[in-house]
């Protein structure tokens, strides 16, 4: 019988991000009647659902957006919270994992690229404090950069946590298969074990080779006002083009269903 992969050598823990505060990364990108809202922030999943509506109305009022944005903001936040909460209570494996977290984002006129290591077993780490420290070290003065970095970190940790839930689920399936191995042929039993190994093997690629860890250094570029405006215009065009293509696809699908 094949031994379990190293990832499963430790007992599982209940789903949560490997951070001190288990906050949900929320990202909004909503366009209505030519007006667009883009924002990213964190949300406490333990807060009452009524807070979502209050936040949406306050945001629309502060930014002087059309009232129709309220419904879209509420729906977007609730759907992202629902996805996060769907994993609560489930088991996940972390093992002894140190993974790289990559930053490649633009906030207003600041572009930042960086990479650093994160300990998935450290549940006292603080993405917000790390983001503030990074901004101090790199002399980044835009107050919106720090929160954007923290959200980007949490988004990646969320994806890794989801993968770890899948790992625990597949391991449980593998264990059940081994308990019933006396009732299946040897070829089927070895095939099931191989599938589990393949699953864990795929996730091993998330860890960079040790020899590459010291090569990467943070890069910060400050764009001119003209460069930032040109990038904003390009992103707006790309977003509108994508929306048109999505709407066209929806139209084809609707006609196909009616037909």
NORZI-V51746 format. One line per field, one symbol per residue. burial: b if it has 16 or more other ideal C-beta (glycine too) atoms within 10 Angstrom, else e. Layout:
burial = ???
//
This chain:
burial = eeebbebbeeebeebebbbeebbbbbebebeeeeebbebbbbbeeeeeeeebeebbeebbeeeebeeebbebbbebbeebbeebeebeebbbbbeebebebebebbbebbbbebbeebebeeeebebbebbbebbeeeebeeeebbbbbbbbbbbbbbebbbebbebbbbbeebeebbeebeeeeeeebeebbeebeebbeebeeeebeeeeeeeeeeeeeeeeeeebeeeeeeeeeeeeeeeeeeeeeeeeeeeeeee
//
